[in-house]
Amino acid sequence: MSEHRLVPEGYKEFLRALKQRIRTAQVKAALAVNSELVVLYWQIGKGILTRQKSDGWGTRVIERLAKDLRVAFPDMHGFSPRNLRYMKAFAAAWPNQTILQQLAAKLPWFHNCVLLDKVKSADERRWYVQGTIQNGWSRNVLVHQIESDLYRRHGNALTNFRRTLPAPQSELAQQIIKDPYNFDFLTLGPDARERDLEKGLLDHLRKFLLELGVGFAFVGSQYPLEVGKQDYRLDLLFYHLKLRCYVVIELKMDDFKPEYAGKMNFYLSAIDDLMRHPDDQRTLGIILCKSKDSVLVEYALRDSRKALGISEYRITAALPPTLKKNLPSIEDWKGFANAGSHCDTVSEEVICSPSGRRLAGSLPPLTKK
């Protein structure tokens, strides 16, 4: 069967119109490269969807369209069959062009591809788009936020902010607190103490700040506080640039206890009296615990006049020694790889089988000759 017989009715006119639209977009791209490109991709995807629905075009037309567009625009990238399918999915995910231009068109194209792959809910997708626009997330950061389920964690902490803070600040303060916090970049053993948790967070300060969110500026750890003739130390002290206030974070390796709130109240009073600038807002306190009972938290916060939030955290448990000693070491894998692996290097991050296939999440049995 000749190639011309595979062309559906109306295809040539559709291709001609697309070429003209692409040339027009190329001119406009000098003024707004990203936005015009994303809108162009949306228009292409919308056109494919419309034709498939109204004229009964099959899925194979995408292969033909990709070939013809690459011939017509050899210097432009992005007209692969795979990317055309992304364009079609993109148009289906954002049916309203006005909303598209207000939100998704402000993101780079590959940010949008990440959202198409990883987020199925329209409301959740819109939330991540707004977060990316407001906070300037890179693609890797966006992937991390999605995979850590930030959408469902933000603003979920048990707090008394609405009662203890004025309306504008209370709403923003509530939104910056998560529950649980995801410290999966840490690996702590069963005998770890609070100082170990604190040291781990400081050793990974960049990742810790990323998990806390935009606006947190690190002031100090084990921050000295002198009250009367007594010396105290705060686990972690931050200043929040949007809220314009100090934020005290206390780390607890066990379940929440009511006395933790009492001690935090004391710290917040001292910070407000001794450190707060007249232009600063009232200091916030966040207690991070291994777990919490919501009833205990409610009673502990009910009559407090200080702004407190209680959240849990999640960390990666260390491997038990009995299991760890039976797993191959990285030196074992280096020797194993040198015996026949197709990978150029073997590192802590990439482990290869003898066939060169990357192993993700599990290690096969290791045999030595």
C-alpha positions as CSV (number, residue, x, y, z in Angstrom):
1,M,0.0,0.0,0.0
2,S,1.4,3.4,-1.0
3,E,2.2,6.0,1.7
4,H,-0.4,8.4,0.1
5,R,-3.2,6.0,0.7
6,L,-2.5,6.1,4.4
7,V,-3.2,9.8,4.6
8,P,-6.7,10.4,6.1
9,E,-9.0,13.0,4.6
10,G,-8.2,16.5,5.6
11,Y,-4.7,15.6,6.7
12,K,-2.8,17.8,4.1
13,E,-4.8,20.9,5.1
14,F,-4.2,20.1,8.7
15,L,-0.5,19.7,8.1
16,R,-0.3,23.0,6.1
17,A,-2.1,24.9,8.9
18,L,0.2,23.4,11.5
19,K,3.3,24.5,9.5
20,Q,2.0,28.0,9.3
21,R,1.2,28.1,13.0
22,I,4.7,26.8,13.8
23,R,6.3,29.5,11.7
24,T,4.2,32.2,13.4
25,A,5.2,30.8,16.8
26,Q,8.9,30.9,15.8
27,V,8.7,34.6,15.3
28,K,6.9,35.2,18.6
29,A,9.3,33.0,20.4
30,A,11.9,35.7,20.3
31,L,9.7,37.6,22.8
32,A,8.4,34.8,25.0
33,V,10.3,31.6,24.1
34,N,8.9,29.2,26.8
35,S,5.3,30.4,26.9
36,E,4.9,30.4,23.1
37,L,6.4,27.0,22.9
38,V,4.2,25.5,25.5
39,V,1.1,27.1,24.0
40,L,2.2,25.8,20.6
41,Y,2.5,22.3,21.9
42,W,-0.9,22.7,23.5
43,Q,-2.4,23.8,20.1
44,I,-0.8,20.8,18.3
45,G,-2.1,18.4,20.9
46,K,-5.6,20.0,20.8
47,G,-5.6,19.7,17.0
48,I,-4.7,16.0,17.2
49,L,-7.4,15.4,19.8
50,T,-10.0,17.3,17.7
51,R,-9.2,15.5,14.5
52,Q,-9.2,12.1,16.1
53,K,-12.5,12.7,17.7
54,S,-14.3,14.5,14.8
55,D,-12.7,12.7,11.8
56,G,-11.9,9.4,13.3
57,W,-8.1,9.6,12.8
58,G,-6.3,6.6,14.3
59,T,-3.3,6.6,16.5
60,R,-0.9,5.9,13.7
61,V,-1.3,9.4,12.3
62,I,1.0,10.6,15.1
63,E,3.9,8.7,13.6
64,R,3.2,10.2,10.2
65,L,2.7,13.7,11.6
66,A,6.1,13.5,13.5
67,K,7.9,12.5,10.3
68,D,6.4,15.3,8.2
69,L,7.0,18.0,10.9
70,R,10.6,17.0,11.3
71,V,11.1,17.2,7.5
72,A,9.4,20.6,7.4
73,F,11.3,21.9,10.5
74,P,14.7,20.1,10.6
75,D,16.2,22.6,13.0
76,M,13.4,22.3,15.6
77,H,13.5,19.6,18.3
78,G,10.4,18.2,20.0
79,F,8.5,16.6,17.1
80,S,9.2,13.0,18.0
81,P,6.2,10.7,18.2
82,R,6.7,10.5,21.9
83,N,6.6,14.2,22.4
84,L,3.5,14.5,20.2
85,R,1.8,12.1,22.5
86,Y,2.8,14.3,25.4
87,M,1.2,17.2,23.5
88,K,-2.0,15.3,23.1
89,A,-2.0,14.4,26.8
90,F,-1.2,18.0,27.7
91,A,-4.1,19.3,25.8
92,A,-6.4,16.8,27.4
93,A,-5.1,17.7,30.9
94,W,-5.6,21.5,30.3
95,P,-8.8,21.8,28.2
96,N,-9.2,25.5,29.0
97,Q,-6.6,27.6,27.1
98,T,-7.1,30.7,29.4
99,I,-6.2,28.6,32.5
100,L,-3.4,27.0,30.6
101,Q,-1.9,30.4,29.8
102,Q,-2.2,31.5,33.5
103,L,-0.6,28.4,34.8
104,A,1.0,25.7,32.8
105,A,2.3,28.0,30.1
106,K,4.6,29.6,32.7
107,L,6.5,26.3,33.3
108,P,9.2,24.8,31.1
109,W,7.9,22.0,28.8
110,F,9.7,19.2,30.7
111,H,8.2,20.4,34.0
112,N,4.8,19.8,32.4
113,C,5.9,16.4,31.1
114,V,6.8,15.5,34.7
115,L,3.4,16.6,35.9
116,L,1.7,14.5,33.2
117,D,3.7,11.4,34.1
118,K,3.4,11.7,37.9
119,V,0.2,13.6,38.8
120,K,-3.2,12.4,37.6
121,S,-5.5,14.7,39.6
122,A,-6.3,18.0,37.9
123,D,-6.5,19.9,41.3
124,E,-3.2,18.4,42.5
125,R,-1.5,19.2,39.2
126,R,-2.7,22.8,39.4
127,W,-1.3,23.0,43.0
128,Y,2.1,21.8,41.9
129,V,2.1,24.3,39.0
130,Q,1.3,27.2,41.4
131,G,4.0,26.0,43.8
132,T,6.6,25.8,41.0
133,I,5.7,29.3,39.8
134,Q,5.8,30.8,43.3
135,N,9.0,29.0,44.5
136,G,11.0,28.5,41.4
137,W,11.3,24.7,41.7
138,S,13.7,23.1,39.3
139,R,12.6,19.9,37.5
140,N,14.5,17.8,40.0
141,V,13.0,19.6,43.0
142,L,9.5,19.3,41.5
143,V,10.0,15.6,41.1
144,H,11.1,15.4,44.8
145,Q,8.1,17.4,46.0
146,I,5.7,15.1,44.0
147,E,7.3,11.9,45.1
148,S,7.3,13.0,48.8
149,D,3.6,13.8,48.4
150,L,3.9,17.4,49.4
151,Y,0.4,18.1,48.2
152,R,-1.1,16.0,51.0
153,R,1.4,17.0,53.6
154,H,1.4,20.7,53.5
155,G,-0.8,22.6,56.0
156,N,-1.7,19.3,57.8
157,A,0.0,19.9,61.1
158,L,-2.0,20.2,64.3
159,T,-1.6,23.9,65.4
160,N,-3.2,26.7,67.3
161,F,-2.2,29.3,64.8
162,R,-5.7,30.4,63.9
163,R,-6.4,31.2,67.5
164,T,-3.0,32.7,68.5
165,L,-2.1,34.7,65.3
166,P,-3.8,37.4,63.3
167,A,-5.7,36.2,60.2
168,P,-3.2,37.0,57.4
169,Q,-0.3,35.5,59.3
170,S,-2.1,32.5,60.7
171,E,-3.1,31.3,57.3
172,L,0.4,31.6,55.9
173,A,1.9,30.0,59.0
174,Q,-0.5,27.1,58.7
175,Q,0.5,26.5,55.1
176,I,4.2,26.4,55.8
177,I,3.9,23.6,58.3
178,K,3.8,20.0,57.0
179,D,2.8,16.7,58.6
180,P,4.6,14.5,58.4
181,Y,8.0,15.9,57.5
182,N,10.0,13.6,55.2
183,F,13.6,13.1,56.2
184,D,14.2,10.2,53.9
185,F,17.7,11.5,53.3
186,L,18.6,10.4,56.8
187,T,19.4,6.8,58.0
188,L,19.4,6.4,61.7
189,G,19.7,3.2,63.8
190,P,17.4,2.1,66.5
191,D,19.7,3.5,69.2
192,A,19.9,7.0,67.7
193,R,19.3,10.0,70.0
194,E,18.0,13.4,69.4
195,R,21.5,14.8,68.9
196,D,22.0,12.2,66.2
197,L,18.8,13.4,64.5
198,E,19.9,17.0,64.8
199,K,23.4,16.3,63.5
200,G,22.0,14.3,60.5
201,L,19.7,17.3,59.6
202,L,22.6,19.7,59.8
203,D,24.9,17.4,57.8
204,H,22.2,17.6,55.1
205,L,21.2,21.2,55.7
206,R,20.4,21.9,52.0
207,K,18.0,18.9,51.9
208,F,16.6,19.9,55.3
209,L,15.9,23.5,54.1
210,L,14.3,22.1,50.9
211,E,11.9,20.0,53.0
212,L,11.1,22.9,55.4
213,G,10.2,25.0,52.4
214,V,10.8,28.4,50.9
215,G,11.5,31.2,53.4
216,F,13.4,29.5,56.2
217,A,16.7,31.0,57.0
218,F,19.0,29.0,59.3
219,V,20.1,30.9,62.4
220,G,21.8,28.2,64.5
221,S,21.7,24.9,66.3
222,Q,21.9,24.4,70.0
223,Y,21.3,28.1,70.1
224,P,22.2,29.5,73.5
225,L,19.5,31.3,75.4
226,E,20.1,32.8,78.9
227,V,17.1,33.3,81.0
228,G,17.7,34.7,84.5
229,K,20.7,32.8,85.8
230,Q,20.0,29.7,83.7
231,D,21.4,28.7,80.3
232,Y,19.3,26.9,77.8
233,R,19.9,25.7,74.3
234,L,17.4,25.6,71.4
235,D,17.7,22.5,69.1
236,L,17.2,24.6,65.9
237,L,16.5,28.3,65.4
238,F,15.3,29.7,62.0
239,Y,14.0,33.0,60.8
240,H,11.1,33.0,58.3
241,L,11.5,35.7,55.7
242,K,7.9,35.8,54.6
243,L,6.3,35.5,58.1
244,R,9.0,37.9,59.5
245,C,9.4,35.9,62.6
246,Y,11.7,33.5,64.4
247,V,10.8,29.8,64.3
248,V,12.0,27.4,67.0
249,I,12.2,23.7,66.1
250,E,12.5,21.1,68.8
251,L,13.4,17.5,67.8
252,K,12.0,14.5,69.8
253,M,12.9,10.9,69.1
254,D,9.8,9.6,70.9
255,D,6.0,10.2,70.9
256,F,4.6,13.6,71.7
257,K,4.2,14.4,75.4
258,P,2.2,17.4,76.8
259,E,5.3,18.7,78.7
260,Y,7.0,19.3,75.4
261,A,4.5,22.0,74.6
262,G,5.1,23.6,78.1
263,K,8.8,23.8,77.5
264,M,8.3,25.2,74.0
265,N,6.0,27.9,75.5
266,F,8.8,28.9,77.7
267,Y,11.3,29.2,74.8
268,L,8.9,31.3,72.7
269,S,8.2,33.7,75.6
270,A,12.0,34.1,76.1
271,I,12.7,34.6,72.3
272,D,9.9,37.2,72.1
273,D,11.2,39.2,75.0
274,L,15.0,38.8,74.5
275,M,15.5,38.6,70.7
276,R,12.5,39.8,68.8
277,H,12.8,43.1,66.9
278,P,9.9,45.5,67.3
279,D,9.1,44.9,63.6
280,D,9.1,41.1,63.9
281,Q,6.0,39.0,64.3
282,R,5.5,36.7,67.2
283,T,7.8,33.7,67.3
284,L,6.5,30.3,66.1
285,G,7.3,26.9,67.7
286,I,7.4,23.6,65.9
287,I,7.8,20.3,67.7
288,L,8.8,17.4,65.5
289,C,8.0,14.0,67.1
290,K,8.3,10.4,66.0
291,S,4.5,10.1,66.4
292,K,1.6,12.0,68.2
293,D,-1.8,11.4,69.7
294,S,-4.1,14.0,68.3
295,V,-6.2,14.1,71.5
296,L,-3.1,14.8,73.6
297,V,-2.0,17.5,71.1
298,E,-5.4,19.1,71.2
299,Y,-5.4,19.4,75.1
300,A,-1.8,20.6,75.1
301,L,-2.5,23.4,72.7
302,R,-6.0,24.4,73.8
303,D,-5.1,27.1,76.4
304,S,-1.7,28.0,75.0
305,R,-1.3,31.7,74.0
306,K,1.8,30.9,72.0
307,A,1.8,29.8,68.4
308,L,2.6,26.1,68.4
309,G,2.6,23.4,65.7
310,I,3.1,19.6,66.3
311,S,4.2,17.4,63.4
312,E,5.6,14.0,62.9
313,Y,8.6,13.1,60.8
314,R,9.6,10.1,58.7
315,I,13.2,8.8,58.4
316,T,14.8,5.8,56.7
317,A,15.6,3.1,59.2
318,A,19.1,1.7,59.2
319,L,19.6,-1.9,58.1
320,P,19.8,-4.3,61.1
321,P,23.5,-5.4,61.6
322,T,22.6,-9.1,60.9
323,L,21.2,-8.2,57.5
324,K,23.8,-5.6,56.7
325,K,26.8,-7.9,57.2
326,N,25.2,-10.5,54.8
327,L,24.9,-8.0,51.9
328,P,27.8,-7.5,49.5
329,S,29.9,-4.4,50.2
330,I,30.7,-1.8,47.5
331,E,34.2,-3.4,47.3
332,D,32.6,-6.7,46.5
333,W,30.6,-5.2,43.8
334,K,33.6,-3.4,42.3
335,G,35.4,-6.7,42.0
336,F,32.3,-8.4,40.7
337,A,31.9,-5.6,38.1
338,N,35.5,-5.7,37.0
339,A,35.1,-9.4,36.3
340,G,32.6,-8.8,33.6
341,S,30.4,-5.7,34.0
342,H,29.6,-3.5,31.0
343,C,29.5,-0.4,33.3
344,D,32.5,2.0,33.1
345,T,32.3,2.8,36.8
346,V,30.7,1.4,39.9
347,S,29.9,3.9,42.7
348,E,27.8,4.2,45.8
349,E,25.0,5.5,43.6
350,V,25.1,3.1,40.6
351,I,25.4,-0.6,40.9
352,C,25.6,-2.7,37.8
353,S,25.0,-6.4,37.1
354,P,27.5,-8.3,34.9
355,S,25.2,-7.6,32.0
356,G,25.4,-3.8,32.6
357,R,21.8,-3.5,33.8
358,R,21.4,-1.1,36.6
359,L,19.9,-2.6,39.8
360,A,17.3,-0.5,41.5
361,G,16.0,-1.3,44.9
362,S,17.3,-4.8,45.3
363,L,20.5,-6.8,45.1
364,P,20.7,-10.2,43.6
365,P,22.7,-13.0,45.4
366,L,26.4,-12.5,45.0
367,T,28.6,-15.5,44.3
368,K,32.3,-15.5,44.2
369,K,34.5,-17.9,42.4
